[in-house]
Amino acid sequence: MGFLKQFCVISPLNKNVLLQCQSFSCGDADLDDFFCNDTDNYEQQLLGKSYCFRLDKQPEIIVGAFTLANSSIESRHLPNSRKKKLTENIPHEKHLFSYPAVLIGRLGVNKAFTKKGIGSELLDYIKALAVFPENWFGCRYLTVDAYNSEHTIKYYASNDFQPLFSTEKQEKEHIGCPDEKELKSRLMFFDLIRLFRN
């Protein structure tokens, strides 16, 4: 049994919850600022919804937080090799130009709770949400614009996400990023059909 399931409860992450909680920090200034100051605005603009896991016996402590939004993966503009990789588990007659996805817009673990596998538990929870039988929306993929750092890419890869583009150069070409400019994030995906084949 994981830490989140055993010791935490989930709740929406909004201004009211934040007022009841200690300051949340995952060690990344951009993520901290979003989770502490911008989740309500994001939700009010219908751009995504944020949630947090809090300690069951100390609900003022946020252990981890994440934001989800509807998204899609456009396959028609992908290089053939990447299109084949994306659709390898989809019968040919079901191939589409665009596939429904859920975007993990933000995800962070409280600095005080790192090295406990909580980040992977958060991803497992999100995967389960996406295929929950009572979910009203069809969804084939989870996607994330992962920070383009070795640590972050390795974290998502260890949780079975893979880059949508095989190289940074290929991804830069796709998004129109000049060669000399740094690629700040990598688009990665997880095919939810894998959960039914394990």
Residue pairs with C-beta under 8 A, 6 or more apart in sequence:
2 117
2 121
2 124
3 63
3 113
3 116
3 117
3 118
3 121
4 53
4 63
4 64
4 118
4 121
4 122
4 125
5 121
7 55
7 56
7 57
7 63
8 53
8 54
8 55
8 56
8 63
9 53
9 54
9 56
9 59
10 51
10 52
10 53
10 54
10 125
11 17
11 51
11 52
11 54
12 49
12 50
12 51
12 52
13 35
13 39
13 50
13 51
13 52
13 62
13 65
14 39
14 40
14 43
14 50
15 39
15 40
17 52
17 54
18 24
18 36
18 39
20 59
20 60
21 54
21 59
21 60
21 61
21 62
22 60
22 61
22 62
23 36
24 32
24 35
24 36
24 52
24 62
24 65
24 108
24 110
25 32
25 110
25 111
26 32
26 35
26 65
26 108
26 109
26 110
26 111
27 111
27 114
28 108
28 147
31 106
31 107
31 108
32 108
34 42
34 67
34 106
35 50
35 52
35 62
35 65
35 106
35 108
39 50
39 67
42 48
42 50
42 67
42 105
43 49
43 50
47 69
47 105
48 67
48 68
48 69
48 103
48 105
49 67
49 68
49 69
50 65
50 66
50 67
50 68
50 106
51 65
51 66
51 67
51 68
52 62
52 63
52 64
52 65
52 66
53 62
53 63
53 64
53 65
53 122
54 60
54 61
54 62
54 63
55 61
55 63
61 110
62 110
63 109
63 110
63 113
63 118
64 107
64 108
64 109
64 110
64 113
64 118
64 119
64 121
64 122
65 106
65 107
65 108
66 104
66 106
66 107
66 108
66 122
66 126
67 104
67 105
67 106
67 107
68 102
68 103
68 104
68 105
68 126
68 129
69 102
69 103
69 105
70 100
70 101
70 102
70 103
70 137
71 101
71 102
71 103
71 143
72 98
72 99
72 100
72 101
73 86
73 98
73 99
73 101
73 141
73 143
73 164
73 189
74 97
74 98
75 83
75 86
75 87
75 95
75 96
75 97
75 98
75 99
76 97
76 98
77 174
78 86
78 164
78 174
79 165
79 170
81 166
82 164
82 165
82 166
82 170
85 162
86 99
86 164
86 189
86 191
87 95
89 191
89 193
89 194
90 140
90 193
99 140
99 141
100 137
100 138
100 139
100 140
100 141
101 139
101 140
101 141
101 142
101 143
101 189
102 126
102 130
102 139
102 141
102 142
102 143
103 142
103 143
103 144
103 145
104 123
104 126
104 142
104 143
104 144
107 119
107 122
107 123
107 144
109 118
109 119
109 122
119 155
119 159
120 158
120 159
123 156
123 159
124 159
126 142
127 142
127 190
127 192
127 195
128 195
129 135
130 139
130 142
130 192
131 139
131 192
131 195
131 196
139 192
140 191
140 192
140 193
141 189
141 190
141 191
141 192
142 161
142 189
142 190
142 192
143 164
143 187
143 188
143 189
143 190
144 156
144 161
144 187
144 188
144 189
145 185
145 186
145 187
145 188
146 152
146 153
146 155
146 156
146 161
146 185
146 186
146 187
146 188
147 184
147 185
148 168
148 182
148 183
148 184
148 185
148 186
153 163
153 186
153 188
156 188
157 188
159 190
160 190
160 194
161 188
161 189
161 190
162 188
162 189
162 190
163 171
163 186
163 187
163 188
164 171
164 187
164 188
164 189
165 171
165 174
165 186
165 187
168 183
168 186
169 179
171 177
171 183
171 186
171 187
172 178
172 179
172 181
172 183
177 183
